[in-house]
Each structure stands twice: as structure tokens, then as C-alpha cells.
Amino acid sequence: MAIGHEISVTSIQLAAAYNAIANRGVYVVPSLIEKIEKPDGTLVRNFYPRTKGRIIKSEHAVTLMK
């Protein structure tokens, strides 16, 4: 990388970009929590993976993975 140039993204944003390539171009919103349960094991809320749609063509994602 040339002097004076930098990557201005967070680690989570960079991981999400790689994740979109691995998912053949579909962006999945990063999440740290899978679910919330009460102490007795009763499910309070489940956080399913959310997508924001395709951000690159699947053909391009496959090419990048190669």
C-alpha cells in the first residue's frame, strides 16, 4: 500500500465484506447475538440472520473466491 493511503473501515466492516463474497454476493448484517434466553431456558428473542440483498454479482464473487 502506498504511503498516505489507508483502509478506513472497522474490523467488522471488513469481515462483512469478506462474508458477502463468501455468500456469493449477498450481504448478511453482522450480529454478535444469536438469541436471548431466560435463566430457565425460555427463549425471549431469536436474532435470525438478516440480509440486505445482493451487493455484487454472484459470478464476480465466485471469481474473487478463486
Jmol script that loads the backbone (N, CA, C; Angstrom):
load data "model"
ATOM      1  N   MET A   1       0.854  -1.169   0.000  1.00  0.00           N
ATOM      2  CA  MET A   1       0.000   0.000   0.000  1.00  0.00           C
ATOM      3  C   MET A   1       0.901   1.233   0.000  1.00  0.00           C
ATOM      4  N   ALA A   2       0.567   2.197  -0.790  1.00  0.00           N
ATOM      5  CA  ALA A   2       1.377   3.403  -0.896  1.00  0.00           C
ATOM      6  C   ALA A   2       1.295   4.240   0.372  1.00  0.00           C
ATOM      7  N   ILE A   3       2.330   5.041   0.602  1.00  0.00           N
ATOM      8  CA  ILE A   3       2.350   5.925   1.765  1.00  0.00           C
ATOM      9  C   ILE A   3       1.246   6.969   1.604  1.00  0.00           C
ATOM     10  N   GLY A   4       0.507   7.204   2.699  1.00  0.00           N
ATOM     11  CA  GLY A   4      -0.569   8.186   2.669  1.00  0.00           C
ATOM     12  C   GLY A   4      -1.925   7.569   2.363  1.00  0.00           C
ATOM     13  N   HIS A   5      -1.949   6.281   2.040  1.00  0.00           N
ATOM     14  CA  HIS A   5      -3.212   5.589   1.777  1.00  0.00           C
ATOM     15  C   HIS A   5      -3.479   4.646   2.935  1.00  0.00           C
ATOM     16  N   GLU A   6      -4.731   4.497   3.250  1.00  0.00           N
ATOM     17  CA  GLU A   6      -5.081   3.632   4.363  1.00  0.00           C
ATOM     18  C   GLU A   6      -6.433   2.993   4.117  1.00  0.00           C
ATOM     19  N   ILE A   7      -6.742   2.006   4.894  1.00  0.00           N
ATOM     20  CA  ILE A   7      -8.063   1.384   4.852  1.00  0.00           C
ATOM     21  C   ILE A   7      -8.879   2.025   5.965  1.00  0.00           C
ATOM     22  N   SER A   8      -9.969   2.671   5.607  1.00  0.00           N
ATOM     23  CA  SER A   8     -10.773   3.388   6.594  1.00  0.00           C
ATOM     24  C   SER A   8     -12.056   2.621   6.899  1.00  0.00           C
ATOM     25  N   VAL A   9     -11.912   1.385   7.331  1.00  0.00           N
ATOM     26  CA  VAL A   9     -13.057   0.578   7.736  1.00  0.00           C
ATOM     27  C   VAL A   9     -12.727  -0.086   9.063  1.00  0.00           C
ATOM     28  N   THR A  10     -13.776  -0.488   9.773  1.00  0.00           N
ATOM     29  CA  THR A  10     -13.570  -1.218  11.022  1.00  0.00           C
ATOM     30  C   THR A  10     -13.365  -2.693  10.709  1.00  0.00           C
ATOM     31  N   SER A  11     -12.939  -3.432  11.690  1.00  0.00           N
ATOM     32  CA  SER A  11     -12.741  -4.875  11.523  1.00  0.00           C
ATOM     33  C   SER A  11     -14.050  -5.575  11.169  1.00  0.00           C
ATOM     34  N   ILE A  12     -15.140  -5.136  11.780  1.00  0.00           N
ATOM     35  CA  ILE A  12     -16.458  -5.737  11.498  1.00  0.00           C
ATOM     36  C   ILE A  12     -16.861  -5.464  10.052  1.00  0.00           C
ATOM     37  N   GLN A  13     -16.627  -4.254   9.566  1.00  0.00           N
ATOM     38  CA  GLN A  13     -16.974  -3.920   8.181  1.00  0.00           C
ATOM     39  C   GLN A  13     -16.156  -4.742   7.195  1.00  0.00           C
ATOM     40  N   LEU A  14     -14.885  -4.939   7.488  1.00  0.00           N
ATOM     41  CA  LEU A  14     -14.034  -5.735   6.621  1.00  0.00           C
ATOM     42  C   LEU A  14     -14.470  -7.200   6.628  1.00  0.00           C
ATOM     43  N   ALA A  15     -14.804  -7.725   7.799  1.00  0.00           N
ATOM     44  CA  ALA A  15     -15.299  -9.101   7.897  1.00  0.00           C
ATOM     45  C   ALA A  15     -16.614  -9.257   7.145  1.00  0.00           C
ATOM     46  N   ALA A  16     -17.496  -8.256   7.213  1.00  0.00           N
ATOM     47  CA  ALA A  16     -18.780  -8.311   6.496  1.00  0.00           C
ATOM     48  C   ALA A  16     -18.559  -8.307   4.992  1.00  0.00           C
ATOM     49  N   ALA A  17     -17.559  -7.582   4.528  1.00  0.00           N
ATOM     50  CA  ALA A  17     -17.261  -7.559   3.093  1.00  0.00           C
ATOM     51  C   ALA A  17     -16.775  -8.927   2.620  1.00  0.00           C
ATOM     52  N   TYR A  18     -15.867  -9.548   3.377  1.00  0.00           N
ATOM     53  CA  TYR A  18     -15.412 -10.901   3.040  1.00  0.00           C
ATOM     54  C   TYR A  18     -16.565 -11.895   3.113  1.00  0.00           C
ATOM     55  N   ASN A  19     -17.442 -11.715   4.092  1.00  0.00           N
ATOM     56  CA  ASN A  19     -18.602 -12.581   4.247  1.00  0.00           C
ATOM     57  C   ASN A  19     -19.524 -12.474   3.029  1.00  0.00           C
ATOM     58  N   ALA A  20     -19.709 -11.274   2.506  1.00  0.00           N
ATOM     59  CA  ALA A  20     -20.557 -11.091   1.324  1.00  0.00           C
ATOM     60  C   ALA A  20     -19.970 -11.822   0.116  1.00  0.00           C
ATOM     61  N   ILE A  21     -18.659 -11.802  -0.008  1.00  0.00           N
ATOM     62  CA  ILE A  21     -18.015 -12.532  -1.108  1.00  0.00           C
ATOM     63  C   ILE A  21     -18.222 -14.033  -0.914  1.00  0.00           C
ATOM     64  N   ALA A  22     -18.058 -14.516   0.314  1.00  0.00           N
ATOM     65  CA  ALA A  22     -18.237 -15.944   0.600  1.00  0.00           C
ATOM     66  C   ALA A  22     -19.685 -16.388   0.393  1.00  0.00           C
ATOM     67  N   ASN A  23     -20.636 -15.475   0.577  1.00  0.00           N
ATOM     68  CA  ASN A  23     -22.055 -15.781   0.375  1.00  0.00           C
ATOM     69  C   ASN A  23     -22.503 -15.492  -1.056  1.00  0.00           C
ATOM     70  N   ARG A  24     -21.562 -15.493  -1.972  1.00  0.00           N
ATOM     71  CA  ARG A  24     -21.827 -15.279  -3.404  1.00  0.00           C
ATOM     72  C   ARG A  24     -22.508 -13.944  -3.688  1.00  0.00           C
ATOM     73  N   GLY A  25     -22.073 -12.906  -2.974  1.00  0.00           N
ATOM     74  CA  GLY A  25     -22.530 -11.555  -3.253  1.00  0.00           C
ATOM     75  C   GLY A  25     -23.677 -11.049  -2.406  1.00  0.00           C
ATOM     76  N   VAL A  26     -24.192 -11.884  -1.501  1.00  0.00           N
ATOM     77  CA  VAL A  26     -25.317 -11.470  -0.651  1.00  0.00           C
ATOM     78  C   VAL A  26     -24.764 -10.957   0.677  1.00  0.00           C
ATOM     79  N   TYR A  27     -25.149  -9.720   1.033  1.00  0.00           N
ATOM     80  CA  TYR A  27     -24.677  -9.095   2.268  1.00  0.00           C
ATOM     81  C   TYR A  27     -25.538  -9.552   3.439  1.00  0.00           C
ATOM     82  N   VAL A  28     -24.904 -10.128   4.455  1.00  0.00           N
ATOM     83  CA  VAL A  28     -25.586 -10.536   5.677  1.00  0.00           C
ATOM     84  C   VAL A  28     -25.140  -9.572   6.774  1.00  0.00           C
ATOM     85  N   VAL A  29     -26.100  -8.976   7.465  1.00  0.00           N
ATOM     86  CA  VAL A  29     -25.801  -7.999   8.514  1.00  0.00           C
ATOM     87  C   VAL A  29     -25.057  -8.695   9.658  1.00  0.00           C
ATOM     88  N   PRO A  30     -23.886  -8.174  10.048  1.00  0.00           N
ATOM     89  CA  PRO A  30     -23.129  -8.797  11.144  1.00  0.00           C
ATOM     90  C   PRO A  30     -23.907  -8.746  12.454  1.00  0.00           C
ATOM     91  N   SER A  31     -23.800  -9.806  13.230  1.00  0.00           N
ATOM     92  CA  SER A  31     -24.502  -9.884  14.505  1.00  0.00           C
ATOM     93  C   SER A  31     -23.643 -10.649  15.497  1.00  0.00           C
ATOM     94  N   LEU A  32     -23.642 -10.216  16.739  1.00  0.00           N
ATOM     95  CA  LEU A  32     -22.882 -10.892  17.780  1.00  0.00           C
ATOM     96  C   LEU A  32     -23.765 -11.748  18.679  1.00  0.00           C
ATOM     97  N   ILE A  33     -25.077 -11.537  18.611  1.00  0.00           N
ATOM     98  CA  ILE A  33     -26.008 -12.223  19.498  1.00  0.00           C
ATOM     99  C   ILE A  33     -26.872 -13.180  18.680  1.00  0.00           C
ATOM    100  N   GLU A  34     -26.919 -14.438  19.093  1.00  0.00           N
ATOM    101  CA  GLU A  34     -27.763 -15.415  18.411  1.00  0.00           C
ATOM    102  C   GLU A  34     -29.177 -15.413  18.989  1.00  0.00           C
ATOM    103  N   LYS A  35     -29.271 -15.411  20.325  1.00  0.00           N
ATOM    104  CA  LYS A  35     -30.583 -15.425  20.965  1.00  0.00           C
ATOM    105  C   LYS A  35     -30.470 -14.952  22.404  1.00  0.00           C
ATOM    106  N   ILE A  36     -31.630 -14.595  22.979  1.00  0.00           N
ATOM    107  CA  ILE A  36     -31.708 -14.196  24.384  1.00  0.00           C
ATOM    108  C   ILE A  36     -32.644 -15.193  25.066  1.00  0.00           C
ATOM    109  N   GLU A  37     -32.155 -15.761  26.154  1.00  0.00           N
ATOM    110  CA  GLU A  37     -32.945 -16.725  26.917  1.00  0.00           C
ATOM    111  C   GLU A  37     -33.049 -16.293  28.367  1.00  0.00           C
ATOM    112  N   LYS A  38     -34.145 -16.694  29.011  1.00  0.00           N
ATOM    113  CA  LYS A  38     -34.297 -16.505  30.450  1.00  0.00           C
ATOM    114  C   LYS A  38     -33.456 -17.566  31.160  1.00  0.00           C
ATOM    115  N   PRO A  39     -33.173 -17.391  32.439  1.00  0.00           N
ATOM    116  CA  PRO A  39     -32.369 -18.380  33.170  1.00  0.00           C
ATOM    117  C   PRO A  39     -32.935 -19.803  33.120  1.00  0.00           C
ATOM    118  N   ASP A  40     -34.264 -19.935  32.969  1.00  0.00           N
ATOM    119  CA  ASP A  40     -34.861 -21.274  32.905  1.00  0.00           C
ATOM    120  C   ASP A  40     -34.801 -21.881  31.495  1.00  0.00           C
ATOM    121  N   GLY A  41     -34.207 -21.160  30.537  1.00  0.00           N
ATOM    122  CA  GLY A  41     -34.062 -21.673  29.182  1.00  0.00           C
ATOM    123  C   GLY A  41     -35.149 -21.239  28.214  1.00  0.00           C
ATOM    124  N   THR A  42     -36.140 -20.474  28.688  1.00  0.00           N
ATOM    125  CA  THR A  42     -37.205 -19.996  27.818  1.00  0.00           C
ATOM    126  C   THR A  42     -36.653 -18.942  26.862  1.00  0.00           C
ATOM    127  N   LEU A  43     -36.966 -19.104  25.595  1.00  0.00           N
ATOM    128  CA  LEU A  43     -36.489 -18.171  24.576  1.00  0.00           C
ATOM    129  C   LEU A  43     -37.244 -16.848  24.662  1.00  0.00           C
ATOM    130  N   VAL A  44     -36.509 -15.752  24.770  1.00  0.00           N
ATOM    131  CA  VAL A  44     -37.102 -14.419  24.800  1.00  0.00           C
ATOM    132  C   VAL A  44     -37.130 -13.842  23.396  1.00  0.00           C
ATOM    133  N   ARG A  45     -35.992 -13.916  22.706  1.00  0.00           N
ATOM    134  CA  ARG A  45     -35.911 -13.388  21.349  1.00  0.00           C
ATOM    135  C   ARG A  45     -34.815 -14.117  20.585  1.00  0.00           C
ATOM    136  N   ASN A  46     -35.073 -14.393  19.333  1.00  0.00           N
ATOM    137  CA  ASN A  46     -34.122 -15.042  18.463  1.00  0.00           C
ATOM    138  C   ASN A  46     -33.717 -14.046  17.376  1.00  0.00           C
ATOM    139  N   PHE A  47     -32.440 -13.909  17.122  1.00  0.00           N
ATOM    140  CA  PHE A  47     -31.942 -12.980  16.113  1.00  0.00           C
ATOM    141  C   PHE A  47     -31.521 -13.762  14.875  1.00  0.00           C
ATOM    142  N   TYR A  48     -32.439 -13.915  13.934  1.00  0.00           N
ATOM    143  CA  TYR A  48     -32.143 -14.624  12.698  1.00  0.00           C
ATOM    144  C   TYR A  48     -31.235 -13.768  11.822  1.00  0.00           C
ATOM    145  N   PRO A  49     -30.407 -14.403  10.993  1.00  0.00           N
ATOM    146  CA  PRO A  49     -29.557 -13.623  10.090  1.00  0.00           C
ATOM    147  C   PRO A  49     -30.405 -12.758   9.149  1.00  0.00           C
ATOM    148  N   ARG A  50     -30.074 -11.481   9.078  1.00  0.00           N
ATOM    149  CA  ARG A  50     -30.773 -10.564   8.170  1.00  0.00           C
ATOM    150  C   ARG A  50     -29.877 -10.265   6.986  1.00  0.00           C
ATOM    151  N   THR A  51     -30.471 -10.203   5.815  1.00  0.00           N
ATOM    152  CA  THR A  51     -29.706  -9.863   4.619  1.00  0.00           C
ATOM    153  C   THR A  51     -30.174  -8.511   4.106  1.00  0.00           C
ATOM    154  N   LYS A  52     -29.271  -7.829   3.435  1.00  0.00           N
ATOM    155  CA  LYS A  52     -29.612  -6.548   2.816  1.00  0.00           C
ATOM    156  C   LYS A  52     -29.586  -6.656   1.304  1.00  0.00           C
ATOM    157  N   GLY A  53     -29.566  -7.891   0.796  1.00  0.00           N
ATOM    158  CA  GLY A  53     -29.618  -8.086  -0.641  1.00  0.00           C
ATOM    159  C   GLY A  53     -28.260  -8.321  -1.256  1.00  0.00           C
ATOM    160  N   ARG A  54     -28.279  -8.452  -2.561  1.00  0.00           N
ATOM    161  CA  ARG A  54     -27.062  -8.729  -3.317  1.00  0.00           C
ATOM    162  C   ARG A  54     -26.304  -7.428  -3.546  1.00  0.00           C
ATOM    163  N   ILE A  55     -24.999  -7.453  -3.231  1.00  0.00           N
ATOM    164  CA  ILE A  55     -24.196  -6.243  -3.418  1.00  0.00           C
ATOM    165  C   ILE A  55     -23.242  -6.370  -4.596  1.00  0.00           C
ATOM    166  N   ILE A  56     -22.932  -7.619  -4.981  1.00  0.00           N
ATOM    167  CA  ILE A  56     -22.158  -7.843  -6.197  1.00  0.00           C
ATOM    168  C   ILE A  56     -22.738  -9.075  -6.901  1.00  0.00           C
ATOM    169  N   LYS A  57     -22.492  -9.184  -8.180  1.00  0.00           N
ATOM    170  CA  LYS A  57     -22.982 -10.330  -8.941  1.00  0.00           C
ATOM    171  C   LYS A  57     -22.318 -11.597  -8.426  1.00  0.00           C
ATOM    172  N   SER A  58     -23.084 -12.692  -8.420  1.00  0.00           N
ATOM    173  CA  SER A  58     -22.541 -13.947  -7.906  1.00  0.00           C
ATOM    174  C   SER A  58     -21.346 -14.418  -8.731  1.00  0.00           C
ATOM    175  N   GLU A  59     -21.349 -14.133 -10.038  1.00  0.00           N
ATOM    176  CA  GLU A  59     -20.218 -14.532 -10.872  1.00  0.00           C
ATOM    177  C   GLU A  59     -18.922 -13.848 -10.427  1.00  0.00           C
ATOM    178  N   HIS A  60     -19.047 -12.567 -10.059  1.00  0.00           N
ATOM    179  CA  HIS A  60     -17.873 -11.821  -9.596  1.00  0.00           C
ATOM    180  C   HIS A  60     -17.385 -12.350  -8.241  1.00  0.00           C
ATOM    181  N   ALA A  61     -18.330 -12.710  -7.368  1.00  0.00           N
ATOM    182  CA  ALA A  61     -17.954 -13.261  -6.057  1.00  0.00           C
ATOM    183  C   ALA A  61     -17.225 -14.588  -6.219  1.00  0.00           C
ATOM    184  N   VAL A  62     -17.713 -15.425  -7.135  1.00  0.00           N
ATOM    185  CA  VAL A  62     -17.055 -16.708  -7.385  1.00  0.00           C
ATOM    186  C   VAL A  62     -15.640 -16.484  -7.925  1.00  0.00           C
ATOM    187  N   THR A  63     -15.490 -15.523  -8.814  1.00  0.00           N
ATOM    188  CA  THR A  63     -14.171 -15.205  -9.353  1.00  0.00           C
ATOM    189  C   THR A  63     -13.229 -14.732  -8.242  1.00  0.00           C
ATOM    190  N   LEU A  64     -13.726 -13.905  -7.330  1.00  0.00           N
ATOM    191  CA  LEU A  64     -12.893 -13.427  -6.222  1.00  0.00           C
ATOM    192  C   LEU A  64     -12.498 -14.574  -5.292  1.00  0.00           C
ATOM    193  N   MET A  65     -13.397 -15.539  -5.091  1.00  0.00           N
ATOM    194  CA  MET A  65     -13.075 -16.664  -4.217  1.00  0.00           C
ATOM    195  C   MET A  65     -12.010 -17.566  -4.820  1.00  0.00           C
ATOM    196  N   LYS A  66     -11.963 -17.620  -6.145  1.00  0.00           N
ATOM    197  CA  LYS A  66     -10.931 -18.442  -6.803  1.00  0.00           C
ATOM    198  C   LYS A  66      -9.589 -17.802  -6.599  1.00  0.00           C
TER     199      LYS A  66
END
end "model"
wireframe off; spacefill off
backbone 0.3
color backbone group
